[in-house]
Amino acid sequence: MPQPIRLKDHERDARLVRKRVAVGAVAVVLLVGVLIARLYFLQVIQYDYHSTLSENNRVHVQPIPPSRGLIFDRNGVIIADNRPSFSLSMTRERAGKEWLQRLDVVVEVLGLTPEDRRLFERRMRQGRRPFEPVPILFELSEEQIALIAVNQFRLPGVEVTAQLVRHYPQGEHFAHSVGYVGRINEAELKKLDPVNYSGTHHIGKTGVERFYEAELHGSVGYEEVETNARGRISRVLKRTEPKPGKDIYLSMDVKLQAAAEEALLGKRGAIVALDPANGDVLAMVSLPSFDPNLFVTGIGAKAYADLRDSIDRPLFNRVLRGLYPPGSTIKPAVAAAGLDSGVFTAQTRVFDPGFFQLPNYDHKYRNWNRTGDGSVDLEMAIMRSNDTYFYTLAHKLGVDRLGGYLGRFGIGQKVSLDMFEESAGLMPSREWKRARYKQAWYPGETLILGIGQGYMQTTPLQLAQVAALIANKGKWYRPHLAKKVGDVAPQDLLRPPEAQLPAPLPDIIFRDPKTWQQVSNGMQQVMHNPRGTARKVGDSAVYRMAGKSGTAQVVAIKQGEKYDRSKVQERHRDHALFIAFAPADNPKIAVAVMIENGESGSGVAAPIVKKVTDAWLLGPDGQLKPEFRSPADLSAKPLSPQP
């Protein structure tokens, strides 16, 4: 049967439509509500967060590195300054993922070498802070700046910046004392204050630059800048000025330094000149030297290899790190030890046949004068540098007492106030030898310590300090390079615990104060007695000097053999040493000179000492400067010879 035709139910359809409209309306209302809620959340609740993000895309806080403090000599002559320089910097975050390609463009545009390209990449990969520009090329020329400007569209994140770069106008003259600055490496970056060193790319590496880094650096400043979509600064919104580093005035004198270098020119060696009255380092020379400006912006591999591999070791600071047997320059200190201990008096005489023998031993310890000096007292022993006398004295003192006395003079310890690189040297002892060689101490080793040979090792600075202590009668002033840091003396600086200055050492007080004068008299005889070992130098002086020569063996010679320079290679010949102070009755300068392989302390080192003392003490008229004269000035006429 045919199915009945269903009639359309309009009421039912209408209800269905109304339900769908209602559901749709509810859905629309819900979606609109969600949208409104989201907008409210983003624009009201998270307003501060998103406004900060937006502001950070437009406003950046950039560190302003402080200008480094300047370094002057004692008279205000500039030794280290800062000069403006244009550098090429890259910010990796702004250069994008293709920052390596940007380096390729820089090399192409400036016509640089593959070595430069590797150097740029190495600098970019070093540790740094986010969004911090990294200098990759220093001291741009005007042509290079123009090429970068023309190709700026190819170099996002790369910009030319002006900055102050350390400069040493005196060149190599103060390389071993003032030192130099260099780029901060990754190890240093981990130790430095990340806030205060923001934007700083160089740090003191050696010398005064390193020791007084905290004072020279200063405090960082900041500026808020507005940038455009390309990351370029459009305006400065706020600026907090950095606090520049403190200027440092050294105790050194440029003219005396030049005179000392001229006196040492052509030789390998060291000179130290001190003011005995306060420990000021007046001159400090280590030759050969080098130009510290090479290290400021990064020295090339070949140039560094030439310095590092040179047989003359120009990078080696002979004043602070050079360790040499003191030779006979230590004899005045040994003599003082003998007098104060009561082992000898100034009148005690020792007969010198040309050698010394220990009881029950056949071995002969030779005097440099093989024929001997006969009957010798203290003054003559110093004047003639008589080995036999000091063998005897050292034997009677013993190694323990001898080491104790010499330690009071600074032997075997660091003596300076503000020199990081200083070596302590070595004052050997029974305990040291047992620990080092697993051997007992032998009596013969004590003998040769008495003449400054054997295991004993000293620096030229320590020898200068010995001369200064004799000159000022045992008053301890640690040698120091800085005379004033800002407005403060270096001894009064407030520094963090890990950077505290060394404590002062106790003055040397002898039981009989005349001991100092007795030792000084012997050193004056060296210079002004006809039989003195340095009489030729003393005779030419217009003031009275006190000095002591020394010769330090580089290679040993067999028992009974004489030193023959023709059979010894030049670099195996003896070192020449000399210490002195002047004027002898009113000391104003103490000097130590060491000439590597110079052979003769009196013949080679002593004339250099006199040139240094002349440069400091004499005026243009060739006479003592008025400030160095005293009513008790003694003439330089020779004394009557010893019997």
C-alpha positions in Angstrom: 0.0 0.0 0.0 1.2 3.5 -0.7 2.7 5.3 2.4 0.8 8.3 3.6 2.5 11.7 2.8 3.8 13.3 6.0 2.8 17.0 6.4 5.6 19.4 7.4 5.5 20.3 11.1 6.3 24.0 11.1 6.0 24.3 14.9 8.6 21.5 15.4 11.0 23.1 12.9 10.6 26.5 14.6 11.4 25.0 18.0 14.5 23.3 16.5 15.7 26.5 15.0 15.2 28.4 18.2 17.2 25.8 20.1 20.1 26.1 17.6 20.0 29.8 17.8 20.0 29.7 21.6 22.9 27.3 21.6 24.8 29.4 19.0 24.1 32.5 21.0 25.4 30.9 24.2 28.5 29.7 22.3 29.1 33.2 20.9 28.6 34.7 24.4 31.1 32.2 25.9 33.7 32.8 23.2 33.3 36.6 23.6 33.6 36.1 27.3 36.8 34.1 26.9 38.2 36.7 24.6 37.3 39.5 27.0 38.8 37.5 29.9 42.0 36.9 27.9 42.2 40.5 26.9 41.7 41.5 30.6 44.4 39.0 31.7 46.9 40.3 29.1 46.2 44.0 29.4 45.4 44.4 33.0 46.7 41.5 35.1 49.9 41.0 33.1 50.3 44.7 32.1 53.6 45.2 33.9 55.1 42.0 32.4 54.2 42.8 28.8 54.9 46.4 29.1 58.4 45.5 30.3 58.9 43.2 27.4 57.8 45.8 25.0 59.9 48.4 26.7 62.9 46.1 26.5 62.5 45.9 22.8 62.8 49.6 22.7 64.7 50.7 25.8 68.0 49.0 26.8 70.3 49.5 29.8 73.9 49.8 28.7 76.9 49.8 31.0 79.4 52.7 30.7 82.9 51.4 31.6 84.8 53.8 33.8 88.0 55.4 32.6 91.0 53.7 34.0 93.2 55.7 36.5 96.4 57.2 35.2 99.9 56.4 36.4 102.5 59.0 37.0 106.1 59.0 38.2 107.0 60.8 41.5 107.3 64.2 39.6 104.0 63.9 37.7 105.4 62.6 34.4 102.8 60.4 32.7 103.7 56.7 32.5 100.3 55.1 31.7 97.4 57.0 30.2 94.2 56.4 28.1 93.9 57.5 24.5 90.7 57.5 22.4 90.5 54.7 19.8 87.8 53.4 17.5 87.0 49.7 17.7 84.8 47.3 15.8 82.3 45.5 18.1 79.7 42.8 17.5 76.7 41.9 19.6 75.9 38.3 18.8 72.2 38.5 19.8 71.7 41.4 17.4 73.7 39.8 14.7 71.4 36.7 14.7 72.1 33.1 14.0 74.3 34.1 11.0 76.8 35.9 13.2 79.6 33.8 11.7 78.7 35.0 8.2 78.8 38.6 9.5 82.5 37.9 10.5 83.1 36.7 6.9 81.6 40.0 5.6 83.8 42.0 7.9 86.9 40.2 6.7 85.9 40.7 3.1 85.0 44.4 3.5 88.2 45.3 5.3 90.5 43.0 3.3 91.8 41.1 6.3 93.5 37.7 6.5 92.2 34.2 7.5 94.2 34.6 10.7 92.3 37.7 11.6 89.0 35.8 10.9 90.0 33.1 13.3 91.0 35.6 15.9 87.6 37.4 15.6 85.7 34.1 16.1 87.9 33.2 19.1 87.1 36.5 20.7 83.4 36.1 20.1 83.3 32.6 21.6 85.0 33.8 24.8 82.9 34.1 27.9 80.7 37.2 27.9 77.4 38.5 29.1 74.2 38.5 27.1 73.7 41.5 24.8 77.3 42.7 25.6 79.2 44.1 22.6 82.5 42.3 22.1 85.4 44.3 20.5 86.9 42.2 17.7 89.1 44.8 16.0 90.9 47.7 17.6 92.4 51.0 16.4 90.4 51.3 13.2 91.7 53.7 10.6 89.5 56.3 9.0 89.4 54.2 5.8 88.2 51.2 7.7 85.5 53.2 9.5 84.2 54.4 6.2 84.1 50.9 4.7 82.1 49.7 7.7 79.7 52.6 7.3 79.1 52.0 3.6 78.4 48.3 4.3 76.4 48.7 7.4 73.3 47.2 5.8 75.2 43.9 5.5 76.4 44.0 9.1 73.5 43.9 11.6 74.9 43.8 15.1 78.2 45.2 14.1 79.1 48.7 15.0 82.0 51.1 15.3 82.4 52.3 18.9 84.8 54.9 20.4 86.5 53.9 23.6 89.6 54.7 25.7 92.5 52.3 25.3 95.5 52.0 27.6 98.7 53.6 26.3 102.2 53.6 27.7 104.0 56.6 26.3 107.3 55.6 28.0 107.3 52.4 26.0 109.5 49.6 27.3 111.1 51.7 30.1 108.6 50.7 32.7 107.4 47.4 31.3 108.6 45.3 34.3 107.4 47.6 37.0 104.2 49.2 35.8 103.3 46.1 33.7 100.4 46.2 31.2 96.7 45.5 30.7 95.3 42.9 28.4 91.9 41.4 27.4 89.9 39.7 30.1 90.1 35.9 29.6 87.5 33.3 30.6 89.2 32.4 33.9 89.4 36.0 35.0 85.8 36.6 33.9 84.5 34.0 36.4 86.3 35.8 39.3 85.4 39.4 38.5 82.4 41.2 39.8 79.9 40.8 36.8 78.2 44.1 37.6 81.3 46.4 38.1 83.1 44.9 35.1 80.1 45.2 32.7 81.5 46.8 29.5 85.1 46.4 30.6 87.3 44.3 28.3 90.8 44.8 29.8 92.3 44.1 33.1 95.8 44.6 34.7 98.0 41.5 33.9 101.3 42.4 35.6 103.0 44.9 37.7 101.3 48.0 39.2 98.5 47.5 36.7 97.7 44.1 38.3 98.4 44.8 41.9 96.3 48.0 42.0 93.6 46.8 39.6 90.7 47.5 42.1 91.9 51.1 42.6 92.7 51.8 38.9 89.4 50.3 37.5 86.8 52.5 39.1 83.0 51.9 39.2 80.7 51.2 36.3 78.0 53.6 35.1 74.8 53.0 33.2 72.6 54.7 30.6 69.1 53.8 29.4 68.8 54.2 25.6 66.0 53.9 23.1 66.6 51.8 20.0 64.8 51.5 16.7 63.8 48.2 15.0 67.4 47.8 13.6 68.8 48.0 17.1 70.4 51.4 16.6 70.3 54.0 19.5 67.9 56.8 18.7 68.2 58.7 22.1 69.5 58.5 25.6 66.7 58.5 28.2 68.8 58.4 31.4 72.5 58.3 32.3 74.4 57.5 35.5 78.0 58.6 35.2 80.7 56.0 36.0 83.3 56.7 38.7 86.8 56.9 37.2 89.6 54.9 38.7 92.1 56.5 41.0 95.3 58.0 39.7 98.5 56.5 41.0 101.8 58.3 41.7 104.8 56.0 41.7 107.9 56.5 43.8 109.9 56.0 40.7 111.7 58.8 38.8 111.6 58.8 35.0 115.0 60.5 34.7 116.7 58.1 37.1 115.1 55.2 35.3 116.5 56.5 32.0 120.0 56.9 33.5 119.9 53.4 34.9 118.8 51.9 31.6 121.5 53.8 29.8 124.1 52.5 32.3 123.0 48.9 31.7 122.5 49.2 28.0 123.8 46.3 26.0 123.9 44.0 29.0 121.5 41.5 30.4 120.8 42.3 34.0 118.9 44.2 36.6 119.1 47.4 38.7 117.1 48.4 41.8 117.5 51.7 43.5 115.7 52.4 46.8 115.3 55.3 49.2 116.6 53.8 52.5 114.5 56.4 54.5 111.1 55.1 53.4 111.3 52.1 51.0 110.5 54.1 47.8 111.6 52.3 44.7 113.4 55.0 42.8 114.3 53.0 39.7 113.7 49.4 38.7 115.3 48.1 35.5 115.3 44.7 33.9 117.0 44.4 30.5 116.3 43.4 27.9 112.7 44.7 28.0 109.7 44.9 25.8 107.0 47.3 24.6 103.9 46.8 26.8 101.7 48.5 24.2 101.9 45.3 22.1 99.8 43.5 24.7 97.0 46.0 25.2 94.8 45.2 22.2 96.2 41.7 21.6 99.7 40.7 20.4 100.0 38.7 17.3 101.2 35.1 17.5 104.5 35.7 15.7 105.4 38.8 17.8 104.6 36.9 21.0 106.6 33.9 19.9 109.6 36.2 19.2 109.5 37.6 22.7 108.7 34.2 24.4 111.4 32.2 22.6 114.2 34.9 22.7 117.3 33.5 24.3 117.6 36.9 26.2 114.2 36.4 27.8 112.9 40.0 27.6 109.6 39.0 29.2 111.4 37.8 32.3 111.5 40.2 35.2 115.0 39.8 36.5 114.5 42.2 39.4 111.6 40.2 41.0 111.9 36.7 39.6 115.6 36.3 38.8 117.2 34.0 41.4 121.0 34.3 41.8 123.5 33.3 44.4 124.3 36.7 46.1 128.1 36.0 46.2 130.1 38.3 48.3 127.4 41.0 48.4 125.9 39.0 51.4 129.2 39.3 53.4 128.2 42.6 55.2 125.1 40.9 56.6 127.1 37.8 57.6 129.6 40.2 59.4 126.7 41.8 61.2 125.5 38.4 62.3 128.9 37.5 63.6 129.2 40.7 65.6 125.7 40.6 67.2 126.0 36.9 68.1 129.2 37.5 69.9 131.1 35.0 67.8 133.5 37.7 66.6 134.3 41.2 67.5 135.4 44.0 65.2 139.0 43.4 66.4 139.0 39.6 66.0 141.6 38.5 63.6 141.8 35.5 61.3 145.0 34.4 59.6 144.4 33.8 55.9 147.0 31.6 54.1 144.8 31.6 51.0 142.4 28.8 52.1 140.4 27.4 55.0 140.2 23.8 56.2 137.6 22.2 58.4 139.1 20.2 61.4 140.0 16.7 60.4 139.3 17.4 56.7 141.8 17.7 53.8 139.6 19.6 51.5 140.7 23.2 51.1 138.2 26.0 50.7 140.0 28.6 48.7 140.1 32.3 49.1 139.8 34.2 45.8 143.3 35.6 46.5 145.2 32.4 46.4 148.3 33.9 48.2 146.2 35.0 51.1 145.8 38.3 52.9 147.6 37.4 56.2 146.0 38.6 59.4 142.5 40.0 58.7 140.0 41.8 61.0 136.4 42.6 60.2 136.9 45.8 58.4 139.7 44.4 56.2 137.7 41.2 55.6 134.9 43.3 54.1 137.3 45.6 52.2 139.2 42.7 50.7 136.2 40.4 50.4 138.3 37.8 52.2 136.7 34.4 51.8 138.8 32.7 54.5 137.5 35.1 57.2 133.9 34.5 56.2 134.4 30.7 56.0 135.7 30.9 59.6 132.8 33.1 60.7 130.2 31.0 59.1 131.6 27.8 60.6 131.5 29.4 64.1 128.0 30.7 63.6 126.5 27.4 62.2 123.8 27.2 59.6 120.9 27.7 62.1 122.1 31.0 63.5 123.4 32.2 60.1 120.0 31.4 58.5 118.1 33.2 61.4 120.1 36.4 61.0 120.0 36.5 57.2 116.2 35.9 57.4 115.9 39.1 59.4 117.5 40.9 56.4 114.8 39.4 54.1 116.7 36.6 52.6 114.4 33.7 51.7 111.2 35.7 51.9 109.2 38.3 49.9 110.2 41.8 50.9 108.1 44.1 48.7 104.8 45.7 49.6 103.0 45.8 46.2 104.8 43.5 43.7 102.8 40.3 42.8 105.5 38.7 40.8 108.3 38.7 43.4 110.0 35.4 44.3 110.9 34.6 47.8 114.3 33.2 47.0 115.8 30.6 49.2 117.6 30.6 52.5 118.5 26.9 52.9 118.4 25.1 56.2 118.8 21.6 57.6 115.1 20.9 57.4 114.9 22.3 53.8 117.7 20.0 52.6 116.3 16.9 54.4 112.9 17.6 52.8 114.3 18.4 49.4 117.1 15.9 49.0 116.6 13.5 51.8 120.1 14.2 53.0 121.8 15.6 56.1 123.4 19.0 56.2 127.2 19.1 55.8 129.6 21.5 57.5 131.1 22.5 54.2 127.7 23.7 53.0 127.6 26.2 55.9 131.0 27.6 54.8 130.0 28.4 51.3 126.8 30.0 52.6 129.0 32.4 54.4 130.3 33.7 51.0 126.9 33.7 49.3 127.3 30.5 47.3 125.7 27.1 47.5 122.0 26.7 47.7 121.2 30.3 48.7 119.2 32.1 46.0 118.3 35.9 46.1 116.6 38.4 43.9 118.2 41.8 43.0 115.4 43.4 45.0 116.4 41.5 48.1 120.0 42.6 47.7 118.9 46.2 47.4 116.9 45.8 50.6 120.0 44.4 52.4 121.9 47.5 51.3 119.0 49.7 52.5 118.8 48.0 55.9 122.6 48.6 56.5 122.2 52.2 55.4 119.3 53.0 57.7 120.6 50.8 60.6 118.0 48.1 60.5 114.8 50.1 60.0 112.4 47.9 57.9 110.5 49.6 55.1 109.1 47.3 52.6 110.1 48.4 49.0 107.1 49.7 47.2 106.3 51.1 43.7 103.3 53.3 44.6 103.9 56.5 46.5 100.2 57.6 46.5 97.0 55.9 45.3 94.5 58.6 44.9 95.1 60.6 48.0 96.1 57.6 50.2 99.5 56.1 50.8 99.7 52.4 49.7 100.3 51.3 53.3 97.0 52.9 54.4 94.7 51.4 51.7 91.6 49.7 52.8 91.5 46.5 50.8 89.4 43.3 50.9 90.8 40.5 53.1 92.1 38.5 50.1 94.1 41.5 48.9 95.6 42.7 52.2 99.0 44.4 52.0 101.8 42.4 53.6 102.4 43.1 57.3 105.5 45.3 58.2 108.6 43.3 59.2 110.2 43.9 62.6 113.2 46.2 62.6 116.6 44.6 63.1 117.8 45.7 66.6 121.4 44.6 67.5 122.7 44.4 71.1 125.3 47.0 70.2 124.1 49.8 67.9 127.8 50.3 66.8 127.5 47.1 64.8 125.9 49.0 61.9 128.6 51.5 61.7 131.3 48.9 61.9 129.8 47.1 58.9 129.3 50.4 57.1 133.0 51.3 57.7 134.1 48.1 56.0 131.9 48.8 53.0 133.3 52.3 52.8 136.8 50.8 52.8 135.8 48.8 49.7 135.3 52.0 47.8 137.9 54.4 49.3 140.8 52.4 50.5 143.7 51.8 48.1 143.4 48.1 48.7 139.6 48.1 48.4 138.1 45.9 45.7 136.2 48.8 44.1 138.7 51.6 44.9 138.8 52.9 41.2 135.1 53.6 41.3 135.2 55.1 44.8 138.2 57.4 43.9 136.1 59.0 41.1 133.2 59.9 43.4 132.7 63.4 44.8 130.8 61.9 47.8 131.5 59.0 50.1 130.1 55.6 49.1 129.7 52.3 50.9 129.6 49.2 48.7 130.3 45.5 48.3 131.0 43.5 45.2 130.0 40.0 44.5 130.6 37.3 41.9 128.2 34.4 41.6 129.2 31.2 39.9 127.0 29.9 37.1 128.9 26.6 36.7 131.1 25.0 39.3 134.9 24.5 38.7 136.9 21.7 40.1 138.9 21.8 43.3 142.3 23.5 42.7 141.4 24.9 39.3 141.3 28.6 38.5 138.5 30.3 36.6 139.5 30.8 33.0 137.0 32.8 31.0 138.5 31.7 27.7 137.4 28.1 28.4 133.8 29.0 29.5 130.9 29.8 27.2 129.7 33.4 27.5 126.4 32.4 29.1 128.2 30.1 31.6 130.4 32.9 32.9 130.0 34.2 36.4 127.3 36.8 37.3 128.6 40.2 38.5 126.9 41.8 41.4 127.3 45.0 43.5 125.4 46.7 46.3 126.0 50.2 47.6 124.5 53.2 49.4 125.5 56.8 49.3 126.3 59.3 50.7 127.8 56.9 53.3 127.2 59.2 56.3 123.7 60.4 55.2 122.3 57.7 52.9 119.8 58.9 50.3 119.9 56.0 47.8 120.7 52.2 48.0 121.4 50.3 44.8 121.8 46.7 43.7 123.1 45.8 40.3 123.3 42.3 38.8 124.9 41.7 35.4 124.3 38.2 34.0 127.6 36.7 33.0 129.4 40.0 33.8 132.1 38.1 35.6 133.5 41.0 37.8 131.4 42.7 40.4 134.0 45.5 41.0 135.0 45.9 37.4 131.6 45.7 35.6 128.8 46.2 38.2 130.4 48.8 40.4 130.8 51.5 37.7 127.1 51.0 36.8 126.1 51.6 40.5 128.1 54.8 40.5 126.3 56.1 37.4 123.0 55.5 39.1 124.0 57.2 42.3 125.5 60.1 40.4 122.3 60.5 38.4 120.3 60.8 41.7 122.6 62.7 43.9 124.5 65.2 41.7 123.2 68.4 40.2 124.2 70.0 36.9 127.4 71.3 38.5 128.6 67.8 39.3 128.2 68.4 43.0 125.8 67.0 45.6 122.3 68.5 45.2 121.6 70.9 48.1 118.8 68.6 49.5 121.4 65.8 49.8 124.1 67.7 51.5 124.8 67.5 55.2 127.2 69.3 57.6 129.0 66.0 58.1 129.7 65.4 54.4 132.9 63.4 54.1 135.4 63.8 51.2 136.0 60.9 48.9 139.8 61.0 49.7 141.2 57.5 50.2 141.7 56.3 53.8 145.0 55.2 55.0 145.6 51.6 54.0 145.0 48.8 56.5 148.1 47.2 58.0 
